[in-house]
Amino acid sequence: MILRAISVISPLSVAAGLVALWWAASSHGWVSAVFVPSPQAAAASLIHGLTEGVLAMQTWQTTMRMAQGWLLACLVGIALGAAVGVSSFARAWIAPTLELVRPLPASAILPLAIGLLGLSSNMVLSVVAFGSLWPVLLGTVHGFSSVDPRLNEVARCLRLTRTEFILKIGIPNAMPDILAGMRISLTIALIVAIVGEMIAAQQGLGRAILMAARSFQSADLFAGLILLGVLGFVSNAALAAVDRRVLRWQSK
């Protein structure tokens, strides 16, 4: 019980210390209020934006854009990763190309995406899906390629089809790698969604933060940053809970 309490209090104490340092810096004039508002001003702007402004709608738009791109990346990544991972021939021929394309940052393909799709919501969605695809795809390939050879022999003895092997043996074996890739992918989806909204001028937290910075509204800027932190924390915590539930058999 004591260790559990310490594990909860310790992170909160660090967060409280950072807020105290922020308050001291703003109240003692260590930094200009034009660039760094007080915690009270940021909180007031956050509450006003959520209750009377458009901040709630912008948060919802960013959340939906992130979630849609991430889900699309997960579906494509798992399907393509299973197809590549289950075949040694495909891994030998396709995996090097995947490793070549993977390091490309999603922001680097934004000009190409703008040229093809314009400054549209679909452009941002496609870039989010592209950027968050690779952790899921490569995690799936790794999970399938690490299947115990004895399980392959069992599948041949049972005369399992390729689809049955994927569903009954491959995906359960690859699930730890897939879920790890999905958690990384979710963070990337949020980052790319924000960058895409800033560049394409699409409604969302990215555009709200950019407009606040350009107009030197530091309280609104920090309110958006706080919401981004909360959104990232909640989404990661939710996926971590799913991870623990799906992989609870590992602790037995």
N, C-alpha and C positions, 0 to 999 in steps of 0.2 A: 504494500500500500504506500509506504514511504517513497520507494523508488518510483512508483507511478506518479505520485504527487510532484516529485522532483522533475520528472520528465516533462510534466505539463508546465510547471512554474518556470523552469529555466528558459525556454524559448520566450515566454511572456516577459520575463525580466529583461532579456536582451532587447526586445521590441520596445519596452517601456524606457529603457536607457537611451535608445536611439531617438525616441520622441522627446525625451528630456533634453538631449543635446540639441535637437532641432529647435525646441522652445528657447533654450538659452541663447543660441546663435541669433535667433530672430529678435528676441526681447532686448538683448544687449547690443544690437546693431553690428554684430560681427559680419553680417552680410546684408546687402541692400534688400529691403522689402519688395523692390521692383522684381527681383529675381527669385527670392525665397521668402514666401509669406510665413506668418506665424501658424502654428498648428490650429489655433482657433479660427483663423481666417480660412484655412483650407477646409476645415470641418464644416464651417458655415456655408462655404461655396458648394461643398459636396451635398449637404442636406438640401440646400435650395435647388440645386440642379436635379436632384432625384425627386423632389416633391413638387416643384413648381416649374422647373425648366425641362430641357429635352435630354438631360443626361441619362435618364433611365431608358429612353428609346434608343439612344446612341449605344448604350451598353448592350442592349438586346440585339441590335443590328450587328455589332462586332461579335457577340457570342454566337449568333446564328451563322455568320460568315465563317467563323473559326470552326464551328461544329460541322457544318456541311462540307467544307474542304477536308477536314480531318476524317470524317466518315468515308468520303469518296476515296481518299488516299488509303485508308485501311482496307476497304473492299478490293481495290485494285492491287494493293501491295500483297495482301494475303493470297489472292487468286494467282497473281503472276509469280509470287514467291513459291507457292506450292507447285506450280507447273515447272519452274526451274529447279527447285530443290529436290523434286522426286526423280529427276532424270540426271544421271551423271553426264550424259551427252550434252544436255542443255546447259548444265553448269560449266562445262568445259568451253562451250562456244559463246554463251551469253553473259556469264558472270563477269568476264573481263570488261565488257562494254558497260555493264552496270556500274562497275567500280570506276570507270572513266567518267561517266556522267554524274555519278553521285556527288563528287566534291563541288559541282557547280552550285553556287549560292542562288537561292530563289530570287534574290534581288537583282542578280545579273541577267536573268531572263525577262525581267519586267519590260525593258524596251521592246523585245521581240513580242511579248504578249500584248503590249499596247498596240504595236503595229498590226497584229492579227485580229485582236478583239476590240481595240479602242479603249478609251477610258471608261470602262463599264464595270458593273458589279460582277459580271461573268468573268471578266479578265482577272479581277482580284481573286475570285473563287478558284480559277484554274491555277493561278500561281500559288495559292495556299495549298491546293492539292498536290502540286508538283513538289513544293518544298518539304511537305510533311510525308511524302510517299516513301522516301528512302529508308528511314529507320525501320518501318514496318516490313518493307520488301526484303531488305537484307537480313533482318531478324528472322523472317520466315524461311528464307533460303538456308540460313545457318541452322535453324531448328530441324529442318527436313534433312539436311546433309549429315546431321549428327545422330540420326536414328541408328540404334544398335543393329549391327548386321544380323543378329539372331532374330530380330523382329522381321527383317526382310525374308528370312528363311521361313518363319512362321506364316507370313502372308502368302508365300508361294505354296506352302503345304496346304493352307486353307483355300487356295485358289481364289484369293481376293482380287477383284478388279482394281484398276488404277484408282478409280474414284473411291472404292471402299477402303483401299489402303490409305488414301489421303484423309478420309473422314474418321476412320477408326484407329489408325496408328500414327500417321504423319502429323496431323494437327494437334492431338493431345501431347505428342512428344515435343512439338515445336512451341506449345503454348507459352512457356516461360519466356522464350525469346520474342515471341510475337507481342506479348503484353509489355515487355520491356521496351520494345520498339514503339509501341503505341503511346506509351507515356512520354517518351522523347518527342515523338511526332506531334503530340498535343501541344507541347511548349512551342515547337517550331511553327505550328499552325497559328497560334496566337501572335507570335512575333511577325510573321509574314502578313497576317491580316491587318495589323496596325500599319506596317510599312505600305502595303497596298492602298489602304484608305488614305494615307497621307499623300501618296503620289497621284492616285486617280481621283482624289477629291470626292470619295464616296462617304456617305453618312456613316458615322461610327465614332468610336473613341479616338481612333487615329487622327481623323480630321478635326475633332474637337480639341485635342491636345495641340495640334499644329496651329489652329486658329488662335488658341489662347496664348501660345508662345509668340506669335506674330504681333498680337495686340498688347503684349506685356501684361496679360492678366494672370499673374503668377498663382493666385488662389485657385482659379479655374484649371490651370495647368496641373497643379498638384492634386486637385480633386480627381482629375482624369487619371493621373498616375496611381493614386490610391486605388481607384476602381480596377485598374489593370492588375495591380498586385493582388487584390482580392479575387478577381476573376481567375488569374493563374493559379492561386493557392487552392481555391475551391475545386476547380476542374481537376487539378492534380490529385487532391485528396480523394475526390470521388473515384477516379480511376485506380488509385492505390487501394481503396476499399474493394473494388471489383477484383483487382489483382489478388488480394488476400483471400477473397471468397472462392475464386476460381481455382487458385493453387493451394487451397487448404490441405489437399491430399499430400503435399510435399512435407508437411510437418508431422505427418502420422508415421 
